[in-house]
Amino acid sequence: MRWSLIFIPLLVMGAARISVDELVSTSVVISNGGFSEVVDLYCGGGAPYALKTRGTRITPKPYATLVRRAKKKFTIRGVGKSSLRRLRKINKAGKSACLGLEPNGTPTPTPTPSQDEGYFNSAGDVTALGKQVFEIPSQLRANIWDGMIIWEQTCGCHELRSKSTMPLIREAILQEPMYFDQAALPDEDLANITAWLLKFRSPELDSY
């Protein structure tokens, strides 16, 4: 017997039905337990969704609903505090990312970074704090996902390894066998690669 997945549309309060086929996949980066966590999610109508599987059925669930359920569970039972905190971070970052994918959407402005907000924002960009720590020039944009693409095109032939700052990475790639000077790999590209290589760094982890 051949099984096929059944996609169940979801009726959002007062909104049109959302089906899996209407969702667009994206990723956000959140701070979780001292680490930067990459979370895959789905966007529909400017809102973030998770896909829940039950048997052969896949149902889109708004993160706003998951947050409400987790909050209710924590209020009634007093358990699941860390899960609730994580879902809230995903929902907040997801709203901004999903709104930015809408035709006329404008992402929620990112607040001025602080020690508590980490080295990366929800879009994977290195924050001002991150640039200071990683020694990335402030005028350069450094993004995890752009760095991943450049890494795969340029450096993906060997294992992933890194230094702690952009100048140290530059120094390392000038050596044999790469010999990547600024003509071969401009600072604009190296800034993005630095973000990709240091994507798991966080103020909490660095404090240990």
N, C-alpha and C positions, 0 to 999 in steps of 0.2 A: 504494500500500500504506500502510495506517495503522499507525503504531507506537504501542505503549503501553509504559509503564514497568513493569518487573517488580520488585516489592519482595521481597527475599530476607530471610527471618527469620534471626536470628543466634543460635546456641547459645552462651550464655555459660557458662563453666566451672561446672558444678554448678547452674546456674540455669535458669529457664524460658526458652523462646524469646522473643525480643524482635523485634517487627516494627515497621516504620515507623509503622503505624497506632496503635501503643501508645505512641509517644513524644510528649512534650510539648515544644514549642519554648520557649526562653528565651534570655537574653543575659547575658554577664558582661563586666566591664571589667578588663583586665589592664594592667600597665605593660610596654611593649615598646619597647626602643630609645629611651628618653627620652620616649615618648609614651604616652598612655592609649588603648588599643585596645579597641574594642567587638567582642566575639566572639559570634556566634550559634551556639548548640549545641542539643542535644536531650537530654531526660531520660527515663530509664526505670528503674524499680526503685531510684530514688535515686542512679543513676550517670549521668555525662555521656557523650554519644555524639556522634560526627560522622557525617555521611552521605557515603558514598563511592559515586560513580557510575562504572560501567563499561559502556559501551554503553547498553543499555536497562535495566540493572539498578541498583538503588539498595540499598545494604547498610549497615545501622547498624554502626558500629565504636566500641567503647568507647574513650574517651580513655586509659584505663589500658593497653590493648593498644598504642595508638599510642605511648605513652611508652616501653613496654618495647622496641618495635621500634626507636625512635629511639636509645634507650640502647645497644642491641646494635650498631647501625650505628656509633655514635660509639666504642664500645669496640673494635670490630674494625678499623674504617677510620680512626678519628680525625677524622671529618668530621661536620657537622651539629650542632655544639654549640649554636648559637643556636636552631636548630629544636627541639632537645631542651629547652632552657630554656623556650621559649615553650609547648611542649606541657605541660610540668610545671605552669606557671602556670595554663593553661586547665583542666587536670585538677583542680588544687587548688580553684580558684574554682568550677568546675563541680560538684564534689562538694557543696560548701556550698549552692549554688543549688538543685541537684536534690533534696538532702535536705529543703530547706525546702518543696519542692512536694509531698512525700509527705504523705498524710493524717495520720500521726502523727510526721512528721519534725520534727527540731529542727535548724536550721542550725548549722554549726560556729561557735562564738563567734569574732568578729573580734578579733585581738590589738590592743593599744593601738597606734595608728598612730605611725609614726616617719618620718623623712625618706626612708628607703629604700622605704617602703610606698606612698608617693604621696598624692595628694589625694583619691582615691576608693577605696572598697573594692570587693569583687567584686560586690556587689549594686547598685552605682552610687550609694551614699550618700557624701556628702562626709565625710571623716575629720576628726578634731580638728585635724590639721595643715592640712587644706584650709580648714576654717572660719576658722582663724587668718589664713591668707594671703588668703582671699577676703573677710574681715571679715564673716562670717556669724555672728550671735549663736549661742552654743553651745547654747542651749536649743531652737533650731529644727532640725527635720529637713530636710535638703536632699538631694534625690535626682534623678539625671539623668533617669530615665524619667518620674517624675511631672512634672518640669519640662518635658519634651518635650510632654506632653499639655496642660499649662497654656499653654505657648507657642503651640501650634497653635490653641487655643481663643481665645487673647487677643491674641497678637502676630503670628500667622502670615501676616498680610496683607502684610508687607513683608520685605525681605531680612534674613537672620540677621546681626546685628552686636552687638558687646558692648563693655563697659568691663571693667576689670580687677578690680573689687571690687563687692560688693553695694551699698554706699552710693553709688558712682559710677553704678551702673545705676539706682538709685532717682532720683538727681538727673537722669539723662538722660530717664527716662520721665515726669518731672513736666513736661517741656517740650512744646511744640507738636510733633506733632499729637496725642500720646497723652493728656497730662494725667492720668497714673495716680498718684493719691495713695494713701494707705494704705486709704482707704475703697473705692476702685476695685480696688486690687490689694494685699491684706494682705501683711505681711512673710512669713507662712507660705508664700504662693504665690511671692513674689519670691525666697525662698531656694531653692526648687526650680528656678525659671527660671535663677537664677544658676548652679546646678549644670549645667544643660543648656547654657548659653552658654559655660561654661568647661570643658567636658568633655574638651578636648584639652590642658589645662594639666597640667604635671607638675613635680616638683622638678628633675628632670634638665633639662627644657627651660628652666625659669626661670633655671637657673644659667648659661646661655650669655650 
